[in-house]
Amino acid sequence: MQIPYHIKVDLQEYYEKFNEWPVPNFSDKCPICGGIKCARYLGCYFRTAICPLTGAFIPDLPVLRFICSRKGTNLVCYHVTFSLLPLMLVPYRKLSLKFMVQAIYIRLSRKLSLTNALDAIETELNHLGDIADFINISSVLSWEWMLKEGAMLLLWSKTDLTSVIQYEQLLDPAKFSCFLETVIHHKTRIGNHTIRGPDAFAFEFYQQSGGTERCAHFLFGLASQHRL
């Protein structure tokens, strides 16, 4: 099971300081079963994470992983392990959420062809090497599909976020860029810390759709607990 994890720093700093990073304590409540002193830290697994906006290309980003001992009775999914996925990432994708949203916004708001969109993305959003090393037309189309699927999930959800989105923006492909603009400018708070943009929008949806207590959905990308 994957849980969004607010790290309060960018991916590069998280990576460089990971050995000093404090391991979160879930002794008061296990996210999977609700048990006390149930969840135990297992270590981490590694995945690729890329954020062209900040120039981060990390082939071995560590992701914290825990195991549930089933001491509680409130099971939210069949998994026995859970991992903490940094908030700026989405399941099963290498690129940061903010980059993908801004890339698709550029394409749709300006009505660019896929080829011209790639040129604009490279010029305006990329602080890495050759953009062809990590994105292509197929990946841009897959991001667009992912974001539209997320919009439909939002449309049928019972969250307060739908109140800030006009329904016709979600239903009309011609107005979809308005939805993306709203996502880009969204902000929310986690404790005493303000987060902004797509990360904030996606996290707020996750929390409002149940958090870990009801095995909440990721808005963009399908987490392991929802894969068939």
HUSULRA-V966896 format. One record per residue. RES is the residue in one small letter. PSI is psi as a letter, one per 20 degrees, with the letter a starting at -180 (* if undefined). Layout:
res->(RES & RES)
psi->(PSI & PSI)
This chain:
res->(m & q & i & p & y & h & i & k & v & d & l & q & e & y & y & e & k & f & n & e & w & p & v & p & n & f & s & d & k & c & p & i & c & g & g & i & k & c & a & r & y & l & g & c & y & f & r & t & a & i & c & p & l & t & g & a & f & i & p & d & l & p & v & l & r & f & i & c & s & r & k & g & t & n & l & v & c & y & h & v & t & f & s & l & l & p & l & m & l & v & p & y & r & k & l & s & l & k & f & m & v & q & a & i & y & i & r & l & s & r & k & l & s & l & t & n & a & l & d & a & i & e & t & e & l & n & h & l & g & d & i & a & d & f & i & n & i & s & s & v & l & s & w & e & w & m & l & k & e & g & a & m & l & l & l & w & s & k & t & d & l & t & s & v & i & q & y & e & q & l & l & d & p & a & k & f & s & c & f & l & e & t & v & i & h & h & k & t & r & i & g & n & h & t & i & r & g & p & d & a & f & a & f & e & f & y & q & q & s & g & g & t & e & r & c & a & h & f & l & f & g & l & a & s & q & h & r & l)
psi->(p & q & p & p & o & o & i & j & r & r & h & g & h & g & g & h & j & h & i & i & p & p & p & q & o & k & h & h & p & p & h & g & i & j & q & p & l & g & p & p & p & h & c & r & r & q & r & p & p & p & n & h & h & i & k & p & o & o & i & l & p & p & p & q & q & r & q & p & j & l & i & r & i & m & p & i & r & i & q & i & q & q & q & o & o & p & h & i & r & q & p & k & q & h & q & q & g & g & g & g & g & h & g & h & g & g & g & g & h & i & l & q & r & g & g & h & g & g & g & g & g & g & g & h & i & p & k & b & b & p & h & i & h & i & q & a & g & g & h & g & h & h & g & g & g & g & h & h & g & h & h & h & g & g & g & j & r & m & q & i & h & i & i & j & p & p & h & h & h & h & h & o & h & h & j & h & h & h & g & h & g & g & g & h & j & q & q & r & q & o & c & j & p & p & q & r & a & h & g & g & g & h & g & h & g & g & g & h & j & i & b & i & h & k & l & q & q & p & g & o & q & o & r & h & i & j & q & *)
